[in-house]
Amino acid sequence: MKNIKITSFTQNNFIMPGEILPLLSKINETQLKVFVYCMGKSEFDISVASESIGISAEDFEEALKFWIETGLISEPESVSPASKRINLLQSYDGETLAKAMENEKDFASLKDTVEEMLGKVLNKNDINLLYNIYHFSGLGADFVCTLVAYAVARGKANMRYITQTALSMYDEGVDTYEKLEAVLSARQKQEDMRSRFLALCGFGSRKLSSKEEGYMTKWFSEFDLSFDVVKVAYEKMVDSIGEVRLAYLDKILTDWHGQGIKAPEDIQKLQGRPKGVKTLPADSFDINEFIDAALKRGVN
């Protein structure tokens, strides 16, 4: 289980903030237990914490999400190596940066373009970060501008986030515009699939747990399944058990992935597989029977 570090209004004591009072009539026992626990612990492992107060790790995560959404507890983003390295980047003085903008026309043009994209004038620290990533990695202006557009679209229009993302990608070998385009295209596909699936399940804006997010990555990125395949599996799951249970759905999709299925038509292609590949007899093959068999295997 992941280790959690939270920031709350009070630490290491059990004094309740007044903001909790309007919520007392709405919260349940589990949510109250989790809140009290968080008031006394600023850092903990969910598996240990949940066991200590007598609830499941899943229920603990759900209750924790509730309090994070109220704003009474905040869960900071994990600090990545790239984020730490931002503080180690070269710090240029104002005179050096001014000369760079005067003598390096490409950088001056990039700086103006980034300001226009972000909708604000860059301060000295912002220009320093921009100059660092532009020279440190030799990333072209098209790379930087595409990354800025990506950050703006995600609501993170600041140079610190842009620099952190640039360094992370550079460490992963994403050092050309073509590679960046491929990575962002894959991320966009993942986000689109995720949004369509949440709408299909009726989850709305509910924040998913880390385990649920893991299923999304597994199906749409690792398995590279089409949305139509996931939708077929979803419909069969609902028909079979009458509810949305992602662990159940994962068993179906993992089984199908093992059969080489990535699109609905792949189910039909199983009929024509060469000898030695496990499949249903050709003379009795039926798509519905195949799906129902997968469902039964999923619950065993």
Secondary structure, 3 states (H helix, E strand, C coil): CCEEECEECCCCCCCCCHHHHHHCCCCCHHHHHHHHHHHHCCEEEHHHHHHHCCCCHHHHHHHHHHHHHHCCEECCCCCCHHHHHHHHCCCCCHHHHHHHHHHCHHHHHHHHHHHHHHCCCCCHHHHHHHHHHHHHCCCCHHHHHHHHHHHHHCCCCCHHHHHHHHHHHHHCCCCCHHHHHHHHHHHHHHHHHHHHHHHHHCCCCCCCCHHHHHHHHHHHHHCCCCHHHHHHHHHHHHHHHCCCCHHHHHHHHHHHHHCCCCCHHHHHHHHHCCCCCCCCCHHHCCHHHHHHHHHHHHHC
